[in-house]
Amino acid sequence: MLIFNHCITVWQSTGDIKTNMNIRQSENMLPEYEKYANQRIENYKVQLSKAIRNKNSSKTELVNLGFDVNSPEDLKSQSNRKIDKLKQVVFPYIYDSLKTSIRDSIRGFIYMVENFSPITMPKNIIRMEEWTKHWEKQLNDFSHYRMKGEKAEVFHFESTFGNVEHILTYTKDYFSAKRYTGYGVGLVALLFMLFPYFWGNRSIKITKSKK
């Protein structure tokens, strides 16, 4: 009965859940990461260029950034290799396939929310949150590696599904006015299920054949 009531409660809260769910926030995850990654590459370019410009006054900065000041390879070439390496770090070879997978999954989640079902929605929201957290961690892991001497923060994106969790997990005040609908419908459904049992003939005798 409590499960049935909870289903009715979720159904009654369909509008609030759709409004507060904000599933499309997940669509911002990839653009935000790419903005972070591209800005980080630009910042690193500036950091390397500044060190090369000041090479005569401060070789220490070049060493701190991993330049080999005694190498026959010129500093500009070394700088380009470092930038290419950072690009491979923040956009690894699996990024394109991961990006496609995330976009396809988010489209599926949006479809689930727009085609709301009070029976499956609680489970689907849990799945959405778990997968979104998983993707956030993957992108965060990409950003953890830093080039030598690079000044950069790790990527951080936080989705918020907690604003609907109270609707899905709320267990207090089961006898509030709002919940009477669920109890009433559940009771009527239970009576209809038991109706054939009370109305039918239950005195059926089974005769065993004797040998």
C-alpha positions as CSV (number, residue, x, y, z in Angstrom):
1,M,0.0,0.0,0.0
2,L,2.8,2.4,0.9
3,I,4.5,1.7,-2.4
4,F,1.3,2.3,-4.3
5,N,0.8,5.5,-2.4
6,H,4.3,6.6,-3.2
7,C,3.7,6.0,-6.9
8,I,0.5,8.2,-6.7
9,T,2.5,10.9,-4.9
10,V,5.2,10.9,-7.6
11,W,2.4,11.1,-10.2
12,Q,0.8,14.0,-8.4
13,S,4.3,15.7,-8.4
14,T,4.9,15.2,-12.1
15,G,4.9,18.9,-12.8
16,D,7.3,19.8,-9.9
17,I,9.7,17.0,-10.9
18,K,9.8,18.0,-14.6
19,T,10.4,21.6,-13.6
20,N,13.0,21.0,-10.9
21,M,14.7,18.0,-12.6
22,N,16.6,20.2,-15.0
23,I,18.0,17.2,-16.8
24,R,19.3,19.5,-19.5
25,Q,21.9,20.7,-17.1
26,S,23.8,17.6,-18.2
27,E,24.0,19.0,-21.7
28,N,26.2,21.7,-20.4
29,M,28.8,19.3,-19.1
30,L,30.7,18.7,-22.4
31,P,30.7,22.4,-23.5
32,E,31.9,23.4,-20.1
33,Y,34.7,20.9,-20.2
34,E,35.8,21.9,-23.7
35,K,35.7,25.5,-22.7
36,Y,37.9,24.6,-19.7
37,A,40.3,22.5,-21.8
38,N,40.7,25.1,-24.6
39,Q,41.2,27.9,-22.0
40,R,43.8,25.8,-20.2
41,I,45.7,25.2,-23.5
42,E,45.7,29.0,-24.2
43,N,46.9,29.8,-20.7
44,Y,49.7,27.3,-21.1
45,K,50.8,28.8,-24.4
46,V,51.0,32.2,-22.8
47,Q,53.0,30.8,-19.9
48,L,55.5,29.2,-22.3
49,S,55.8,32.2,-24.5
50,K,56.4,34.5,-21.6
51,A,59.2,32.2,-20.3
52,I,60.8,32.2,-23.8
53,R,60.7,36.0,-24.1
54,N,62.4,36.3,-20.7
55,K,65.0,33.6,-21.4
56,N,67.9,35.9,-21.0
57,S,66.8,37.3,-17.6
58,S,65.4,34.1,-16.1
59,K,66.5,30.7,-17.3
60,T,65.1,29.3,-14.1
61,E,61.6,29.7,-15.3
62,L,62.4,27.7,-18.5
63,V,63.9,24.9,-16.4
64,N,60.8,24.9,-14.2
65,L,58.6,24.5,-17.2
66,G,60.7,21.5,-18.4
67,F,62.7,23.2,-21.2
68,D,66.1,21.7,-22.0
69,V,68.2,24.9,-22.3
70,N,71.2,22.9,-23.4
71,S,69.4,21.0,-26.2
72,P,70.1,21.7,-29.9
73,E,66.4,21.8,-30.4
74,D,65.2,25.4,-30.3
75,L,62.8,26.6,-27.5
76,K,59.9,27.3,-29.9
77,S,60.0,23.7,-31.1
78,Q,60.1,22.4,-27.5
79,S,57.2,24.7,-26.7
80,N,55.1,23.3,-29.6
81,R,55.7,19.8,-28.4
82,K,54.6,20.7,-24.9
83,I,51.4,22.2,-26.2
84,D,50.7,19.2,-28.3
85,K,51.2,17.0,-25.3
86,L,48.8,19.0,-23.2
87,K,46.2,18.7,-26.0
88,Q,46.6,15.0,-25.9
89,V,46.1,15.1,-22.1
90,V,42.9,17.1,-22.0
91,F,41.5,15.6,-25.2
92,P,42.7,12.0,-25.1
93,Y,42.1,9.6,-28.0
94,I,38.9,8.2,-26.3
95,Y,37.4,11.7,-26.0
96,D,35.4,11.6,-29.2
97,S,33.8,8.3,-28.6
98,L,33.1,9.3,-25.0
99,K,31.5,12.5,-26.2
100,T,29.2,10.6,-28.6
101,S,28.2,8.2,-25.9
102,I,27.5,11.0,-23.4
103,R,25.4,12.9,-25.9
104,D,23.4,9.8,-26.9
105,S,22.7,8.9,-23.3
106,I,21.7,12.5,-22.3
107,R,19.2,12.5,-25.2
108,G,17.8,9.2,-23.8
109,F,17.5,10.7,-20.3
110,I,15.7,13.8,-21.7
111,Y,13.2,11.5,-23.5
112,M,12.6,9.6,-20.2
113,V,11.8,12.9,-18.3
114,E,9.6,14.3,-21.1
115,N,7.7,11.0,-21.3
116,F,7.3,10.9,-17.5
117,S,6.3,7.6,-15.9
118,P,5.6,7.6,-12.1
119,I,6.5,3.9,-12.0
120,T,9.9,4.0,-13.6
121,M,10.9,7.6,-12.9
122,P,12.4,7.1,-9.5
123,K,14.7,4.4,-10.8
124,N,15.5,6.3,-13.9
125,I,16.5,9.4,-11.9
126,I,18.9,7.3,-9.9
127,R,20.4,6.0,-13.1
128,M,20.7,9.5,-14.6
129,E,22.5,10.7,-11.5
130,E,24.9,7.8,-11.3
131,W,25.8,8.1,-15.0
132,T,26.2,11.8,-14.8
133,K,28.5,11.5,-11.8
134,H,30.5,8.8,-13.7
135,W,31.0,11.1,-16.7
136,E,31.9,14.0,-14.4
137,K,34.6,11.9,-12.8
138,Q,36.0,10.8,-16.2
139,L,36.4,14.4,-17.3
140,N,37.8,15.4,-14.0
141,D,40.4,12.6,-14.3
142,F,41.5,13.9,-17.7
143,S,42.2,17.3,-16.1
144,H,44.2,16.0,-13.2
145,Y,47.5,15.6,-15.2
146,R,49.5,18.8,-15.3
147,M,52.5,19.6,-17.5
148,K,55.7,20.5,-15.6
149,G,55.3,24.0,-14.1
150,E,51.8,24.4,-15.5
151,K,49.5,26.6,-13.5
152,A,46.0,25.0,-13.8
153,E,43.0,24.0,-11.8
154,V,41.2,20.6,-12.3
155,F,37.9,20.6,-14.1
156,H,34.8,20.7,-11.9
157,F,31.2,20.3,-12.9
158,E,28.5,19.5,-10.5
159,S,25.0,18.4,-11.5
160,T,22.2,18.8,-9.0
161,F,19.6,16.1,-8.8
162,G,19.0,16.7,-5.1
163,N,16.2,19.2,-5.8
164,V,13.8,16.3,-6.7
165,E,15.2,13.6,-4.4
166,H,12.9,14.8,-1.5
167,I,9.9,14.0,-3.7
168,L,11.1,10.5,-4.5
169,T,12.4,9.5,-1.1
170,Y,10.1,11.4,1.2
171,T,8.8,9.0,3.9
172,K,7.4,11.2,6.6
173,D,3.8,12.3,7.2
174,Y,2.2,9.4,5.4
175,F,-1.2,10.6,6.6
176,S,-1.1,14.1,5.1
177,A,-4.0,15.3,3.1
178,K,-2.0,15.0,-0.1
179,R,-1.4,11.3,0.4
180,Y,-5.0,10.3,1.0
181,T,-5.5,10.1,-2.7
182,G,-2.9,7.4,-2.9
183,Y,-4.3,5.4,0.0
184,G,-7.8,5.7,-1.4
185,V,-7.0,4.6,-4.9
186,G,-4.8,1.8,-3.5
187,L,-7.6,0.6,-1.2
188,V,-10.2,0.6,-4.1
189,A,-7.7,-1.3,-6.3
190,L,-7.1,-3.9,-3.5
191,L,-10.9,-4.4,-3.1
192,F,-11.3,-5.0,-6.8
193,M,-8.5,-7.6,-6.8
194,L,-10.2,-9.4,-3.9
195,F,-13.7,-9.2,-5.3
196,P,-13.5,-12.4,-7.4
197,Y,-12.3,-14.3,-4.3
198,F,-15.3,-13.3,-2.1
199,W,-17.9,-13.4,-5.0
200,G,-16.9,-16.8,-6.5
201,N,-17.8,-20.3,-5.3
202,R,-14.9,-21.4,-3.0
203,S,-16.4,-24.8,-2.1
204,I,-15.0,-26.8,-4.9
205,K,-14.3,-30.4,-4.0
206,I,-11.6,-32.3,-5.7
207,T,-12.5,-36.0,-6.2
208,K,-9.6,-38.4,-6.3
209,S,-10.0,-41.5,-8.3
210,K,-9.6,-44.7,-6.4
211,K,-7.8,-47.7,-7.8
